Amino acid sequence: MKKVIFFEVQGGSDKGPDGHRRDTMPMVDALKQREQEAEVIFFELEKRDEIFNYVKDNAVAYVSRINPGNLAHEAEYFEMLRELCAAGVVGMPHPDAMIGYGAKDALVKLRHTSLVPEDTYAYYTIEEFKETFPKSLVNGERVLKQNRGSTGEGIWRVQLVDALEEGATEVQLNAKIKCTEAKDNHVEYHELAAFMTFCEQYIVGANGMLVDMPFLPRIKEGEIRLFMLRDKPINVVHKKPAEDADAFSATLFSGAQYRYDSPEEWATLVHDFLGQLPEIMSLLGGYDLPLIWTADFILDTDENGQDTYILGEMNCSCVGFTSELELAHTVAEDIIDCIKDNVIV
C-alpha cells in the first residue's frame, strides 16, 4: 500500500517535545488505525532529490504541515511539491492553492464578490503604494496588511488625525496620522510620508506586498473564523478584541477572548460562504480546496441596515488544531476521502 506522507521541517516554536507539530502524529496514528500507512518526512534542501524520489515512488498523497515562517527554502519546497503533483501524488494542498488561498492578495482577487469591499487594493511596488494610498485614505480609516508575518505583525489601522478639507481627493504627505498595529494594539503617530517610507519594507523582497482595505469598526464585536476541512465547516471561533479603545486585533497575544461555536450557531454566514465556494475556487486558480484551512470574517452593515460578513483573511499554509486533537480522526477520514476522489483505480 502506498503511504500518506506528512511534510514537516526541523525546529520552530510549533513543535512538541518529540520534534513534531503537536497535531501531526495524531493524524498519522488516526490514518494507521484506518489501515492507511502514513509517515513523517522532514524537508531538507540538501536531501531534496532523495526526498522527491522516495515520495514519488512510495506515496499516494502528501499533507504539508510546514509553517512558512520556519522554512528557509520555501520556493524550492513548493517547486518539489509541484513536481510531486505533476507525477500523480495527491497534494494536500497543491502548493499554488497554498499560495492562492494564503496570500493576502486573495482578497483583491475576490473584491468583485460580496465577500470583499470593492475598494480593496494590493501594492506590489513602492510606486503603486505611493501613488494610490494617499487617495484611498481620503475615503476613511484603512487597514494595511503585509503579506508576510503572523499574529498581527505588520497589520496597521491608519486614521487621519485632522479632518480633510472639503473636496480633497488626496491626503497630503505631511498630514498627521494615527497608526495602530494589530500585533499588540500599540499606537504611533507619524506624518503620512514617513509612515509610508516605513511600510516600504513590507513590499520589497520575495512575496513582498501590501493589501489596503477599509477599516471595519464592527471588528470590536469580534472576528469570526470558520475552521474548514475541504468544503465542510468544522467549528467557528469567535475572537473578540480586548476592550481597550484602540484595540482591533483578534489574536490571543493581544488580549482577545476566544469562544468556540458550532457552525449551526452561524448558519447564515456558513450557508452564504459555502454557496460562494465554487466562485472562490475559480477566482483563486481552480485548484481543489485545501485540506485544512480557515476563513476569517468581520461583521459589517449593508445599505439596508442588515448584517453582512466581510472576508478579512484566509489561511491554509499550516492551520493547527492542537487544542482539539480529537479532530485528527475527522481529518484522517477526509484525507482518505480526498484520495478516493483523486486517484483513478
Phi and psi in degrees as GROMACS dihedral restraints (atoms count N, CA, C in turn):
[ dihedral_restraints ]
;  ai    aj    ak    al  type     phi  dphi    fc
    3     4     5     6     1   -76.4    20    10
    4     5     6     7     1   154.6    20    10
    6     7     8     9     1   -99.2    20    10
    7     8     9    10     1   163.8    20    10
    9    10    11    12     1   -99.2    20    10
   10    11    12    13     1   121.9    20    10
   12    13    14    15     1  -100.1    20    10
   13    14    15    16     1   127.1    20    10
   15    16    17    18     1   -98.7    20    10
   16    17    18    19     1   121.9    20    10
   18    19    20    21     1   -90.7    20    10
   19    20    21    22     1   129.2    20    10
   21    22    23    24     1  -129.2    20    10
   22    23    24    25     1  -179.8    20    10
   24    25    26    27     1  -138.8    20    10
   25    26    27    28     1   148.3    20    10
   27    28    29    30     1   -67.5    20    10
   28    29    30    31     1   141.1    20    10
   30    31    32    33     1    83.1    20    10
   31    32    33    34     1   172.8    20    10
   33    34    35    36     1   109.6    20    10
   34    35    36    37     1   152.9    20    10
   36    37    38    39     1   -74.1    20    10
   37    38    39    40     1    -6.6    20    10
   39    40    41    42     1   -89.5    20    10
   40    41    42    43     1     8.3    20    10
   42    43    44    45     1   -98.4    20    10
   43    44    45    46     1   148.4    20    10
   45    46    47    48     1   -91.0    20    10
   46    47    48    49     1  -173.3    20    10
   48    49    50    51     1   -60.9    20    10
   49    50    51    52     1   -25.8    20    10
   51    52    53    54     1   -84.7    20    10
   52    53    54    55     1     1.4    20    10
   54    55    56    57     1    88.4    20    10
   55    56    57    58     1    -6.2    20    10
   57    58    59    60     1  -101.2    20    10
   58    59    60    61     1   157.2    20    10
   60    61    62    63     1   -56.7    20    10
   61    62    63    64     1   145.6    20    10
   63    64    65    66     1   -68.4    20    10
   64    65    66    67     1   -18.8    20    10
   66    67    68    69     1  -100.2    20    10
   67    68    69    70     1     1.3    20    10
   69    70    71    72     1   -77.2    20    10
   70    71    72    73     1   -56.1    20    10
   72    73    74    75     1   -62.6    20    10
   73    74    75    76     1   -35.1    20    10
   75    76    77    78     1   -57.7    20    10
   76    77    78    79     1   -36.0    20    10
   78    79    80    81     1   -70.0    20    10
   79    80    81    82     1   -42.8    20    10
   81    82    83    84     1   -58.2    20    10
   82    83    84    85     1   -47.4    20    10
   84    85    86    87     1   -65.3    20    10
   85    86    87    88     1   -38.9    20    10
   87    88    89    90     1   -65.0    20    10
   88    89    90    91     1   -36.5    20    10
   90    91    92    93     1   -67.1    20    10
   91    92    93    94     1   -43.3    20    10
   93    94    95    96     1   -62.3    20    10
   94    95    96    97     1   -35.3    20    10
   96    97    98    99     1   -64.0    20    10
   97    98    99   100     1   -22.1    20    10
   99   100   101   102     1  -100.9    20    10
  100   101   102   103     1    18.2    20    10
  102   103   104   105     1    62.3    20    10
  103   104   105   106     1    30.1    20    10
  105   106   107   108     1  -110.8    20    10
  106   107   108   109     1   114.9    20    10
  108   109   110   111     1   -64.4    20    10
  109   110   111   112     1   142.0    20    10
  111   112   113   114     1  -152.1    20    10
  112   113   114   115     1   150.6    20    10
  114   115   116   117     1  -154.2    20    10
  115   116   117   118     1   166.0    20    10
  117   118   119   120     1  -107.1    20    10
  118   119   120   121     1   135.8    20    10
  120   121   122   123     1  -124.6    20    10
  121   122   123   124     1   131.8    20    10
  123   124   125   126     1   -88.6    20    10
  124   125   126   127     1   122.5    20    10
  126   127   128   129     1   -72.7    20    10
  127   128   129   130     1   129.3    20    10
  129   130   131   132     1  -134.5    20    10
  130   131   132   133     1   130.2    20    10
  132   133   134   135     1   -58.3    20    10
  133   134   135   136     1   -36.8    20    10
  135   136   137   138     1   -64.9    20    10
  136   137   138   139     1   -24.1    20    10
  138   139   140   141     1  -108.1    20    10
  139   140   141   142     1    19.4    20    10
  141   142   143   144     1   -54.0    20    10
  142   143   144   145     1   -50.8    20    10
  144   145   146   147     1   -66.9    20    10
  145   146   147   148     1   -39.2    20    10
  147   148   149   150     1   -62.7    20    10
  148   149   150   151     1   -43.6    20    10
  150   151   152   153     1   -64.5    20    10
  151   152   153   154     1   -45.7    20    10
  153   154   155   156     1   -56.5    20    10
  154   155   156   157     1   -49.6    20    10
  156   157   158   159     1   -64.5    20    10
  157   158   159   160     1   -39.7    20    10
  159   160   161   162     1   -63.7    20    10
  160   161   162   163     1   -46.1    20    10
  162   163   164   165     1   -68.8    20    10
  163   164   165   166     1   -42.4    20    10
  165   166   167   168     1   -57.4    20    10
  166   167   168   169     1   -39.5    20    10
  168   169   170   171     1   -84.4    20    10
  169   170   171   172     1   -24.6    20    10
  171   172   173   174     1  -119.7    20    10
  172   173   174   175     1    -7.1    20    10
  174   175   176   177     1  -113.4    20    10
  175   176   177   178     1   142.0    20    10
  177   178   179   180     1   -90.8    20    10
  178   179   180   181     1   -24.9    20    10
  180   181   182   183     1  -158.3    20    10
  181   182   183   184     1   158.8    20    10
  183   184   185   186     1  -123.7    20    10
  184   185   186   187     1   154.2    20    10
  186   187   188   189     1  -124.6    20    10
  187   188   189   190     1   119.0    20    10
  189   190   191   192     1   -85.5    20    10
  190   191   192   193     1   121.4    20    10
  192   193   194   195     1  -126.6    20    10
  193   194   195   196     1    49.4    20    10
  195   196   197   198     1  -115.9    20    10
  196   197   198   199     1   122.2    20    10
  198   199   200   201     1   -73.4    20    10
  199   200   201   202     1   121.2    20    10
  201   202   203   204     1   -53.5    20    10
  202   203   204   205     1   -28.9    20    10
  204   205   206   207     1   -65.6    20    10
  205   206   207   208     1   -18.8    20    10
  207   208   209   210     1   -98.4    20    10
  208   209   210   211     1     3.5    20    10
  210   211   212   213     1  -113.1    20    10
  211   212   213   214     1   114.7    20    10
  213   214   215   216     1   -78.2    20    10
  214   215   216   217     1   -22.9    20    10
  216   217   218   219     1  -124.7    20    10
  217   218   219   220     1    60.1    20    10
  219   220   221   222     1   -62.2    20    10
  220   221   222   223     1   -43.7    20    10
  222   223   224   225     1   -61.1    20    10
  223   224   225   226     1   -42.8    20    10
  225   226   227   228     1   -68.6    20    10
  226   227   228   229     1   -37.4    20    10
  228   229   230   231     1   -64.0    20    10
  229   230   231   232     1   -46.8    20    10
  231   232   233   234     1   -63.8    20    10
  232   233   234   235     1   -37.3    20    10
  234   235   236   237     1   -64.4    20    10
  235   236   237   238     1   -39.7    20    10
  237   238   239   240     1   -62.2    20    10
  238   239   240   241     1   -41.6    20    10
  240   241   242   243     1   -63.2    20    10
  241   242   243   244     1   -40.5    20    10
  243   244   245   246     1   -59.5    20    10
  244   245   246   247     1   -43.6    20    10
  246   247   248   249     1   -65.7    20    10
  247   248   249   250     1   -37.0    20    10
  249   250   251   252     1   -64.7    20    10
  250   251   252   253     1   -43.6    20    10
  252   253   254   255     1   -61.8    20    10
  253   254   255   256     1   -42.0    20    10
  255   256   257   258     1   -64.1    20    10
  256   257   258   259     1   -27.4    20    10
  258   259   260   261     1   -84.3    20    10
  259   260   261   262     1     0.2    20    10
  261   262   263   264     1   103.6    20    10
  262   263   264   265     1     0.4    20    10
  264   265   266   267     1   -77.2    20    10
  265   266   267   268     1   133.1    20    10
  267   268   269   270     1   -73.6    20    10
  268   269   270   271     1   121.0    20    10
  270   271   272   273     1   -91.7    20    10
  271   272   273   274     1   126.8    20    10
  273   274   275   276     1  -126.6    20    10
  274   275   276   277     1    91.1    20    10
  276   277   278   279     1   -93.1    20    10
  277   278   279   280     1   172.1    20    10
  279   280   281   282     1   -60.3    20    10
  280   281   282   283     1   141.3    20    10
  282   283   284   285     1   -58.6    20    10
  283   284   285   286     1   -33.6    20    10
  285   286   287   288     1   -75.7    20    10
  286   287   288   289     1   -24.3    20    10
  288   289   290   291     1   -70.2    20    10
  289   290   291   292     1   -38.9    20    10
  291   292   293   294     1   -58.5    20    10
  292   293   294   295     1   -43.1    20    10
  294   295   296   297     1   -70.3    20    10
  295   296   297   298     1   -45.4    20    10
  297   298   299   300     1   -63.3    20    10
  298   299   300   301     1   -42.7    20    10
  300   301   302   303     1   -84.2    20    10
  301   302   303   304     1   -28.7    20    10
  303   304   305   306     1   -89.1    20    10
  304   305   306   307     1   -25.2    20    10
  306   307   308   309     1   -73.6    20    10
  307   308   309   310     1   145.4    20    10
  309   310   311   312     1   -62.5    20    10
  310   311   312   313     1   -27.7    20    10
  312   313   314   315     1   -74.9    20    10
  313   314   315   316     1     1.0    20    10
  315   316   317   318     1   -56.1    20    10
  316   317   318   319     1   -33.3    20    10
  318   319   320   321     1   -61.9    20    10
  319   320   321   322     1   -39.5    20    10
  321   322   323   324     1   -67.0    20    10
  322   323   324   325     1   -37.2    20    10
  324   325   326   327     1   -67.5    20    10
  325   326   327   328     1   -19.9    20    10
  327   328   329   330     1  -106.4    20    10
  328   329   330   331     1    10.5    20    10
  330   331   332   333     1   -73.7    20    10
  331   332   333   334     1   -11.1    20    10
  333   334   335   336     1   -93.6    20    10
  334   335   336   337     1     5.0    20    10
  336   337   338   339     1   -95.1    20    10
  337   338   339   340     1   173.3    20    10
  339   340   341   342     1   -75.5    20    10
  340   341   342   343     1    -3.7    20    10
  342   343   344   345     1   -81.3    20    10
  343   344   345   346     1   -24.5    20    10
  345   346   347   348     1  -135.0    20    10
  346   347   348   349     1   135.7    20    10
  348   349   350   351     1   -59.9    20    10
  349   350   351   352     1   145.0    20    10
  351   352   353   354     1   -60.6    20    10
  352   353   354   355     1   -35.3    20    10
  354   355   356   357     1   -88.7    20    10
  355   356   357   358     1    57.6    20    10
  357   358   359   360     1  -114.8    20    10
  358   359   360   361     1   129.5    20    10
  360   361   362   363     1  -128.1    20    10
  361   362   363   364     1   155.4    20    10
  363   364   365   366     1  -121.7    20    10
  364   365   366   367     1   135.8    20    10
  366   367   368   369     1  -114.2    20    10
  367   368   369   370     1   114.9    20    10
  369   370   371   372     1  -100.5    20    10
  370   371   372   373     1   -13.3    20    10
  372   373   374   375     1  -131.7    20    10
  373   374   375   376     1   154.7    20    10
  375   376   377   378     1   -62.5    20    10
  376   377   378   379     1   -34.7    20    10
  378   379   380   381     1   -63.2    20    10
  379   380   381   382     1   -44.6    20    10
  381   382   383   384     1   -60.4    20    10
  382   383   384   385     1   -42.8    20    10
  384   385   386   387     1   -61.5    20    10
  385   386   387   388     1   -50.0    20    10
  387   388   389   390     1   -65.9    20    10
  388   389   390   391     1   -29.8    20    10
  390   391   392   393     1   -76.0    20    10
  391   392   393   394     1   -40.9    20    10
  393   394   395   396     1  -100.3    20    10
  394   395   396   397     1   -35.8    20    10
  396   397   398   399     1   -60.9    20    10
  397   398   399   400     1   -42.3    20    10
  399   400   401   402     1   -60.2    20    10
  400   401   402   403     1   -25.6    20    10
  402   403   404   405     1   -79.9    20    10
  403   404   405   406     1   -39.7    20    10
  405   406   407   408     1   -69.8    20    10
  406   407   408   409     1   -30.5    20    10
  408   409   410   411     1   -67.5    20    10
  409   410   411   412     1   -20.3    20    10
  411   412   413   414     1   -59.3    20    10
  412   413   414   415     1   -30.8    20    10
  414   415   416   417     1   -81.5    20    10
  415   416   417   418     1    -0.9    20    10
  417   418   419   420     1   126.6    20    10
  418   419   420   421     1  -172.1    20    10
  420   421   422   423     1   -59.0    20    10
  421   422   423   424     1   142.6    20    10
  423   424   425   426     1  -126.4    20    10
  424   425   426   427     1   160.4    20    10
  426   427   428   429     1  -120.3    20    10
  427   428   429   430     1   125.0    20    10
  429   430   431   432     1  -102.5    20    10
  430   431   432   433     1   131.3    20    10
  432   433   434   435     1  -126.1    20    10
  433   434   435   436     1   123.3    20    10
  435   436   437   438     1   -76.0    20    10
  436   437   438   439     1   156.4    20    10
  438   439   440   441     1   -77.0    20    10
  439   440   441   442     1   -32.9    20    10
  441   442   443   444     1   -90.8    20    10
  442   443   444   445     1   179.8    20    10
  444   445   446   447     1    85.5    20    10
  445   446   447   448     1   169.4    20    10
  447   448   449   450     1  -154.1    20    10
  448   449   450   451     1   175.2    20    10
  450   451   452   453     1    51.2    20    10
  451   452   453   454     1    38.0    20    10
  453   454   455   456     1    84.9    20    10
  454   455   456   457     1     0.5    20    10
  456   457   458   459     1   -69.8    20    10
  457   458   459   460     1   130.5    20    10
  459   460   461   462     1    74.3    20    10
  460   461   462   463     1    20.9    20    10
  462   463   464   465     1  -113.8    20    10
  463   464   465   466     1   116.0    20    10
  465   466   467   468     1  -121.8    20    10
  466   467   468   469     1   130.7    20    10
  468   469   470   471     1   -87.9    20    10
  469   470   471   472     1   127.7    20    10
  471   472   473   474     1  -119.8    20    10
  472   473   474   475     1   122.5    20    10
  474   475   476   477     1  -126.4    20    10
  475   476   477   478     1   143.1    20    10
  477   478   479   480     1   -75.2    20    10
  478   479   480   481     1   137.3    20    10
  480   481   482   483     1   -77.0    20    10
  481   482   483   484     1   -41.9    20    10
  483   484   485   486     1  -112.9    20    10
  484   485   486   487     1   149.6    20    10
  486   487   488   489     1   -65.4    20    10
  487   488   489   490     1   147.9    20    10
  489   490   491   492     1   -77.5    20    10
  490   491   492   493     1   155.8    20    10
  492   493   494   495     1   -67.0    20    10
  493   494   495   496     1   146.3    20    10
  495   496   497   498     1   -60.8    20    10
  496   497   498   499     1   134.5    20    10
  498   499   500   501     1    85.6    20    10
  499   500   501   502     1     1.3    20    10
  501   502   503   504     1   -63.8    20    10
  502   503   504   505     1   138.6    20    10
  504   505   506   507     1  -111.6    20    10
  505   506   507   508     1    -3.8    20    10
  507   508   509   510     1  -156.0    20    10
  508   509   510   511     1   139.9    20    10
  510   511   512   513     1   -81.0    20    10
  511   512   513   514     1   133.2    20    10
  513   514   515   516     1   -68.6    20    10
  514   515   516   517     1   147.4    20    10
  516   517   518   519     1   -66.9    20    10
  517   518   519   520     1   -20.2    20    10
  519   520   521   522     1   -94.4    20    10
  520   521   522   523     1     7.4    20    10
  522   523   524   525     1   -66.4    20    10
  523   524   525   526     1   142.5    20    10
  525   526   527   528     1   -82.2    20    10
  526   527   528   529     1   134.5    20    10
  528   529   530   531     1  -129.3    20    10
  529   530   531   532     1   152.3    20    10
  531   532   533   534     1  -106.0    20    10
  532   533   534   535     1   125.0    20    10
  534   535   536   537     1  -121.5    20    10
  535   536   537   538     1   124.3    20    10
  537   538   539   540     1  -119.2    20    10
  538   539   540   541     1   124.0    20    10
  540   541   542   543     1   -93.2    20    10
  541   542   543   544     1   134.5    20    10
  543   544   545   546     1   -66.5    20    10
  544   545   546   547     1   -20.7    20    10
  546   547   548   549     1   -54.2    20    10
  547   548   549   550     1   -46.3    20    10
  549   550   551   552     1  -144.4    20    10
  550   551   552   553     1    11.4    20    10
  552   553   554   555     1    63.5    20    10
  553   554   555   556     1    22.3    20    10
  555   556   557   558     1   -76.9    20    10
  556   557   558   559     1   152.0    20    10
  558   559   560   561     1  -111.8    20    10
  559   560   561   562     1   138.2    20    10
  561   562   563   564     1  -131.3    20    10
  562   563   564   565     1   150.8    20    10
  564   565   566   567     1  -116.0    20    10
  565   566   567   568     1   134.3    20    10
  567   568   569   570     1  -143.9    20    10
  568   569   570   571     1   165.1    20    10
  570   571   572   573     1   -80.6    20    10
  571   572   573   574     1   148.3    20    10
  573   574   575   576     1   -54.9    20    10
  574   575   576   577     1   -44.5    20    10
  576   577   578   579     1   -60.1    20    10
  577   578   579   580     1   -43.9    20    10
  579   580   581   582     1   -66.4    20    10
  580   581   582   583     1   -40.1    20    10
  582   583   584   585     1   -67.1    20    10
  583   584   585   586     1   -39.1    20    10
  585   586   587   588     1   -65.2    20    10
  586   587   588   589     1   -37.3    20    10
  588   589   590   591     1   -62.6    20    10
  589   590   591   592     1   -42.4    20    10
  591   592   593   594     1   -59.0    20    10
  592   593   594   595     1   -39.1    20    10
  594   595   596   597     1   -75.7    20    10
  595   596   597   598     1    -9.6    20    10
  597   598   599   600     1   -59.4    20    10
  598   599   600   601     1   -28.5    20    10
  600   601   602   603     1   -60.3    20    10
  601   602   603   604     1   -25.9    20    10
  603   604   605   606     1   -78.5    20    10
  604   605   606   607     1   -16.8    20    10
  606   607   608   609     1   -96.5    20    10
  607   608   609   610     1   -36.3    20    10
  609   610   611   612     1   -74.7    20    10
  610   611   612   613     1   157.0    20    10
  612   613   614   615     1    91.1    20    10
  613   614   615   616     1   174.8    20    10
  615   616   617   618     1   -61.2    20    10
  616   617   618   619     1   131.8    20    10
  618   619   620   621     1    59.9    20    10
  619   620   621   622     1    22.0    20    10
  621   622   623   624     1   -71.3    20    10
  622   623   624   625     1   142.2    20    10
  624   625   626   627     1  -179.2    20    10
  625   626   627   628     1   151.4    20    10
  627   628   629   630     1  -125.4    20    10
  628   629   630   631     1   136.3    20    10
  630   631   632   633     1  -105.2    20    10
  631   632   633   634     1   137.7    20    10
  633   634   635   636     1  -122.5    20    10
  634   635   636   637     1   117.2    20    10
  636   637   638   639     1  -140.7    20    10
  637   638   639   640     1   163.2    20    10
  639   640   641   642     1   -63.4    20    10
  640   641   642   643     1   144.2    20    10
  642   643   644   645     1   -75.4    20    10
  643   644   645   646     1   133.8    20    10
  645   646   647   648     1  -108.2    20    10
  646   647   648   649     1   106.9    20    10
  648   649   650   651     1   -62.1    20    10
  649   650   651   652     1   -20.2    20    10
  651   652   653   654     1   -76.7    20    10
  652   653   654   655     1     4.1    20    10
  654   655   656   657     1   -57.1    20    10
  655   656   657   658     1   -25.9    20    10
  657   658   659   660     1   -61.7    20    10
  658   659   660   661     1   -23.8    20    10
  660   661   662   663     1   -80.5    20    10
  661   662   663   664     1   -11.0    20    10
  663   664   665   666     1   119.2    20    10
  664   665   666   667     1   151.2    20    10
  666   667   668   669     1   -95.2    20    10
  667   668   669   670     1   141.5    20    10
  669   670   671   672     1  -113.6    20    10
  670   671   672   673     1   114.9    20    10
  672   673   674   675     1  -104.9    20    10
  673   674   675   676     1   121.2    20    10
  675   676   677   678     1   -87.4    20    10
  676   677   678   679     1   122.9    20    10
  678   679   680   681     1   -95.1    20    10
  679   680   681   682     1   117.0    20    10
  681   682   683   684     1  -113.9    20    10
  682   683   684   685     1   141.3    20    10
  684   685   686   687     1  -111.5    20    10
  685   686   687   688     1   105.2    20    10
  687   688   689   690     1    50.0    20    10
  688   689   690   691     1  -112.0    20    10
  690   691   692   693     1  -102.7    20    10
  691   692   693   694     1    17.8    20    10
  693   694   695   696     1  -115.5    20    10
  694   695   696   697     1   122.1    20    10
  696   697   698   699     1   -74.0    20    10
  697   698   699   700     1   128.9    20    10
  699   700   701   702     1   -98.6    20    10
  700   701   702   703     1   -45.0    20    10
  702   703   704   705     1  -155.2    20    10
  703   704   705   706     1   173.3    20    10
  705   706   707   708     1  -126.7    20    10
  706   707   708   709     1   127.7    20    10
  708   709   710   711     1  -104.8    20    10
  709   710   711   712     1   119.9    20    10
  711   712   713   714     1   -96.9    20    10
  712   713   714   715     1   117.4    20    10
  714   715   716   717     1  -114.7    20    10
  715   716   717   718     1   106.2    20    10
  717   718   719   720     1  -100.4    20    10
  718   719   720   721     1   122.2    20    10
  720   721   722   723     1   -60.4    20    10
  721   722   723   724     1   160.4    20    10
  723   724   725   726     1   -58.9    20    10
  724   725   726   727     1   160.9    20    10
  726   727   728   729     1   -76.7    20    10
  727   728   729   730     1   -10.8    20    10
  729   730   731   732     1   -52.1    20    10
  730   731   732   733     1   142.6    20    10
  732   733   734   735     1   -57.2    20    10
  733   734   735   736     1   -35.9    20    10
  735   736   737   738     1   -92.1    20    10
  736   737   738   739     1    -6.0    20    10
  738   739   740   741     1   -68.6    20    10
  739   740   741   742     1   129.5    20    10
  741   742   743   744     1  -138.1    20    10
  742   743   744   745     1     0.8    20    10
  744   745   746   747     1   -81.3    20    10
  745   746   747   748     1   140.4    20    10
  747   748   749   750     1  -109.3    20    10
  748   749   750   751     1    26.1    20    10
  750   751   752   753     1   -93.0    20    10
  751   752   753   754     1   151.2    20    10
  753   754   755   756     1   -59.9    20    10
  754   755   756   757     1   -38.6    20    10
  756   757   758   759     1   -58.5    20    10
  757   758   759   760     1   -33.4    20    10
  759   760   761   762     1   -88.1    20    10
  760   761   762   763     1     4.1    20    10
  762   763   764   765     1    97.9    20    10
  763   764   765   766     1     8.3    20    10
  765   766   767   768     1   -67.2    20    10
  766   767   768   769     1   151.1    20    10
  768   769   770   771     1  -102.1    20    10
  769   770   771   772     1   131.9    20    10
  771   772   773   774     1  -106.2    20    10
  772   773   774   775     1   140.8    20    10
  774   775   776   777     1  -135.2    20    10
  775   776   777   778     1   135.8    20    10
  777   778   779   780     1  -102.6    20    10
  778   779   780   781     1   122.9    20    10
  780   781   782   783     1  -117.8    20    10
  781   782   783   784     1   164.6    20    10
  783   784   785   786     1   -84.1    20    10
  784   785   786   787     1   153.2    20    10
  786   787   788   789     1   -56.7    20    10
  787   788   789   790     1   -30.2    20    10
  789   790   791   792     1   -63.1    20    10
  790   791   792   793     1   -26.4    20    10
  792   793   794   795     1   -75.1    20    10
  793   794   795   796     1   -11.5    20    10
  795   796   797   798     1  -126.4    20    10
  796   797   798   799     1    48.2    20    10
  798   799   800   801     1   -60.6    20    10
  799   800   801   802     1   -40.1    20    10
  801   802   803   804     1   -65.1    20    10
  802   803   804   805     1   -48.5    20    10
  804   805   806   807     1   -59.0    20    10
  805   806   807   808     1   -49.3    20    10
  807   808   809   810     1   -61.4    20    10
  808   809   810   811     1   -45.8    20    10
  810   811   812   813     1   -61.2    20    10
  811   812   813   814     1   -46.6    20    10
  813   814   815   816     1   -65.0    20    10
  814   815   816   817     1   -41.7    20    10
  816   817   818   819     1   -67.4    20    10
  817   818   819   820     1   -45.7    20    10
  819   820   821   822     1   -62.1    20    10
  820   821   822   823     1   -34.0    20    10
  822   823   824   825     1   -66.3    20    10
  823   824   825   826     1   -23.3    20    10
  825   826   827   828     1   -98.0    20    10
  826   827   828   829     1    -0.6    20    10
  828   829   830   831     1   -57.7    20    10
  829   830   831   832     1   -43.1    20    10
  831   832   833   834     1   -58.8    20    10
  832   833   834   835     1   -40.3    20    10
  834   835   836   837     1   -68.5    20    10
  835   836   837   838     1   -40.8    20    10
  837   838   839   840     1   -59.5    20    10
  838   839   840   841     1   -46.8    20    10
  840   841   842   843     1   -58.6    20    10
  841   842   843   844     1   -43.0    20    10
  843   844   845   846     1   -64.6    20    10
  844   845   846   847     1   -45.5    20    10
  846   847   848   849     1   -69.5    20    10
  847   848   849   850     1   -23.5    20    10
  849   850   851   852     1  -101.9    20    10
  850   851   852   853     1    20.4    20    10
  852   853   854   855     1   115.2    20    10
  853   854   855   856     1    -5.8    20    10
  855   856   857   858     1    79.2    20    10
  856   857   858   859     1    13.0    20    10
  858   859   860   861     1   -81.3    20    10
  859   860   861   862     1   160.9    20    10
  861   862   863   864     1   -58.6    20    10
  862   863   864   865     1   150.3    20    10
  864   865   866   867     1   -61.6    20    10
  865   866   867   868     1   146.8    20    10
  867   868   869   870     1   -60.1    20    10
  868   869   870   871     1   157.4    20    10
  870   871   872   873     1   -67.0    20    10
  871   872   873   874     1   -55.7    20    10
  873   874   875   876     1  -122.5    20    10
  874   875   876   877     1   122.2    20    10
  876   877   878   879     1  -155.0    20    10
  877   878   879   880     1   167.5    20    10
  879   880   881   882     1  -133.2    20    10
  880   881   882   883     1   154.4    20    10
  882   883   884   885     1  -132.4    20    10
  883   884   885   886     1   125.5    20    10
  885   886   887   888     1  -105.1    20    10
  886   887   888   889     1   132.9    20    10
  888   889   890   891     1  -124.5    20    10
  889   890   891   892     1   152.6    20    10
  891   892   893   894     1  -125.7    20    10
  892   893   894   895     1   137.3    20    10
  894   895   896   897     1   -68.0    20    10
  895   896   897   898     1   142.0    20    10
  897   898   899   900     1  -139.8    20    10
  898   899   900   901     1   176.4    20    10
  900   901   902   903     1  -123.8    20    10
  901   902   903   904     1   128.5    20    10
  903   904   905   906     1   -84.3    20    10
  904   905   906   907     1  -178.4    20    10
  906   907   908   909     1   -65.6    20    10
  907   908   909   910     1   -16.5    20    10
  909   910   911   912     1   -96.4    20    10
  910   911   912   913     1     6.8    20    10
  912   913   914   915     1    80.3    20    10
  913   914   915   916     1    11.8    20    10
  915   916   917   918     1   -94.2    20    10
  916   917   918   919     1   149.5    20    10
  918   919   920   921     1   -63.1    20    10
  919   920   921   922     1   138.8    20    10
  921   922   923   924     1  -138.9    20    10
  922   923   924   925     1   163.3    20    10
  924   925   926   927     1  -120.5    20    10
  925   926   927   928     1   127.3    20    10
  927   928   929   930     1  -106.8    20    10
  928   929   930   931     1   130.6    20    10
  930   931   932   933     1   -74.5    20    10
  931   932   933   934     1   124.0    20    10
  933   934   935   936     1  -101.9    20    10
  934   935   936   937     1   -26.2    20    10
  936   937   938   939     1  -175.0    20    10
  937   938   939   940     1   151.9    20    10
  939   940   941   942     1  -127.1    20    10
  940   941   942   943     1   154.1    20    10
  942   943   944   945     1  -143.7    20    10
  943   944   945   946     1   131.1    20    10
  945   946   947   948     1  -143.2    20    10
  946   947   948   949     1     7.7    20    10
  948   949   950   951     1   -70.6    20    10
  949   950   951   952     1   -41.5    20    10
  951   952   953   954     1  -166.6    20    10
  952   953   954   955     1    62.9    20    10
  954   955   956   957     1   -69.5    20    10
  955   956   957   958     1   126.3    20    10
  957   958   959   960     1   -95.4    20    10
  958   959   960   961     1   160.2    20    10
  960   961   962   963     1  -141.2    20    10
  961   962   963   964     1    44.0    20    10
  963   964   965   966     1   -65.4    20    10
  964   965   966   967     1   -24.2    20    10
  966   967   968   969     1   -83.7    20    10
  967   968   969   970     1    -5.8    20    10
  969   970   971   972     1  -138.4    20    10
  970   971   972   973     1    60.7    20    10
  972   973   974   975     1   -65.1    20    10
  973   974   975   976     1   -16.4    20    10
  975   976   977   978     1   -64.4    20    10
  976   977   978   979     1   -16.9    20    10
  978   979   980   981     1   -66.6    20    10
  979   980   981   982     1   -15.3    20    10
  981   982   983   984     1   -54.8    20    10
  982   983   984   985     1   -34.4    20    10
  984   985   986   987     1   -70.9    20    10
  985   986   987   988     1   -38.2    20    10
  987   988   989   990     1   -65.7    20    10
  988   989   990   991     1   -41.2    20    10
  990   991   992   993     1   -63.5    20    10
  991   992   993   994     1   -42.6    20    10
  993   994   995   996     1   -59.6    20    10
  994   995   996   997     1   -42.7    20    10
  996   997   998   999     1   -60.6    20    10
  997   998   999  1000     1   -40.1    20    10
  999  1000  1001  1002     1   -70.7    20    10
 1000  1001  1002  1003     1   -35.3    20    10
 1002  1003  1004  1005     1   -60.7    20    10
 1003  1004  1005  1006     1   -44.9    20    10
 1005  1006  1007  1008     1   -64.0    20    10
 1006  1007  1008  1009     1   -41.9    20    10
 1008  1009  1010  1011     1   -63.8    20    10
 1009  1010  1011  1012     1   -39.3    20    10
 1011  1012  1013  1014     1   -64.7    20    10
 1012  1013  1014  1015     1   -39.6    20    10
 1014  1015  1016  1017     1   -62.8    20    10
 1015  1016  1017  1018     1   -45.1    20    10
 1017  1018  1019  1020     1   -61.1    20    10
 1018  1019  1020  1021     1   -37.2    20    10
 1020  1021  1022  1023     1   -70.3    20    10
 1021  1022  1023  1024     1   -25.4    20    10
 1023  1024  1025  1026     1  -112.0    20    10
 1024  1025  1026  1027     1   -13.2    20    10
 1026  1027  1028  1029     1  -103.1    20    10
 1027  1028  1029  1030     1   123.8    20    10
 1029  1030  1031  1032     1   -85.9    20    10
 1030  1031  1032  1033     1   118.8    20    10
